[in-house]
Amino acid sequence: MTATFRLNQGGCIDRSVRMHFSFDGKHYIGYRGDTLASALIANGLRLVARSFKYHRPRGIIADGVQEPNCLVALDDGRTNLRATEIELFDGLNARGVNCWPNTRFDVGAINDLMSPLLPAGFYYKTFMWPTWSFYEWAIRRAAGLGRVKNVPDDATYDTRFATAMS
C-alpha cells in the first residue's frame, strides 16, 4: 500500500530511504524518521487498537508519551507500547492489542452491545452460577492488554527496581 495521506515534501523524514513494515498482517511502506504512528497515519490507518472492557475502536489522538490509545505489540514479545514512540525500522511487525483476530474485525466488540446491561464498576465475579470456575477461564483470558512472551529481556537499563513486596 502506498502512503496516500503523506505530503510530498516537508517534515523530518528522509523520503529517499523506504522502509517496509506490517501492521495486523498487512504490509505498508514508511520512511526513515517515521514513527510507527506517523507511518500508519500516512497509510490511512485510523484504527490502531481496541479499548479494554468493551473493545471500542481506538485511534491516534496525540504524539509522543501523551498518547493514551495507540498501544501495540511487536513480534519480538514487547507489548503495550505506544506507536508514537516506536521508531520505524525495515521489517517491523506490529499488531494492535486487546483484539482478536485483528483490530478491524474484533470478536470482543460484541461486549459493546452488552454495555447497557453492565453498569459502571460491574463485578465479574457475580457469575457464580453454576460455579465461578465455569466462567473464570474466559474472564481471565479477556483481562489485560496483550500477551507477554516468555523471553529474556536483553536490554540494559540505568535503574533497577528490585523490591520484594510482602
Secondary structure in CASP SS format (residue, H / E / C, confidence):
PFRMAT SS
TARGET T0000
AUTHOR 0000-0000-0000
METHOD secondary structure of the structure
MODEL  1
M C 1.00
T C 1.00
A C 1.00
T C 1.00
F C 1.00
R C 1.00
L C 1.00
N C 1.00
Q C 1.00
G C 1.00
G C 1.00
C C 1.00
I C 1.00
D E 1.00
R E 1.00
S E 1.00
V E 1.00
R E 1.00
M E 1.00
H E 1.00
F E 1.00
S E 1.00
F E 1.00
D C 1.00
G C 1.00
K E 1.00
H E 1.00
Y E 1.00
I E 1.00
G E 1.00
Y E 1.00
R E 1.00
G C 1.00
D C 1.00
T E 1.00
L H 1.00
A H 1.00
S H 1.00
A H 1.00
L H 1.00
I H 1.00
A H 1.00
N C 1.00
G C 1.00
L C 1.00
R C 1.00
L C 1.00
V C 1.00
A E 1.00
R E 1.00
S C 1.00
F C 1.00
K C 1.00
Y C 1.00
H C 1.00
R C 1.00
P E 1.00
R E 1.00
G C 1.00
I C 1.00
I C 1.00
A C 1.00
D C 1.00
G H 1.00
V H 1.00
Q H 1.00
E C 1.00
P C 1.00
N C 1.00
C C 1.00
L E 1.00
V E 1.00
A E 1.00
L E 1.00
D C 1.00
D C 1.00
G C 1.00
R C 1.00
T C 1.00
N C 1.00
L E 1.00
R E 1.00
A H 1.00
T H 1.00
E H 1.00
I C 1.00
E E 1.00
L C 1.00
F C 1.00
D C 1.00
G C 1.00
L E 1.00
N E 1.00
A E 1.00
R E 1.00
G E 1.00
V C 1.00
N C 1.00
C C 1.00
W C 1.00
P E 1.00
N C 1.00
T C 1.00
R C 1.00
F C 1.00
D E 1.00
V H 1.00
G H 1.00
A H 1.00
I H 1.00
N H 1.00
D H 1.00
L H 1.00
M C 1.00
S H 1.00
P H 1.00
L H 1.00
L C 1.00
P C 1.00
A C 1.00
G C 1.00
F C 1.00
Y C 1.00
Y H 1.00
K H 1.00
T H 1.00
F C 1.00
M C 1.00
W C 1.00
P C 1.00
T C 1.00
W H 1.00
S H 1.00
F H 1.00
Y H 1.00
E H 1.00
W H 1.00
A H 1.00
I H 1.00
R H 1.00
R H 1.00
A H 1.00
A C 1.00
G C 1.00
L C 1.00
G C 1.00
R C 1.00
V C 1.00
K C 1.00
N C 1.00
V C 1.00
P C 1.00
D C 1.00
D C 1.00
A C 1.00
T C 1.00
Y C 1.00
D C 1.00
T C 1.00
R C 1.00
F C 1.00
A C 1.00
T C 1.00
A C 1.00
M C 1.00
S C 1.00
END
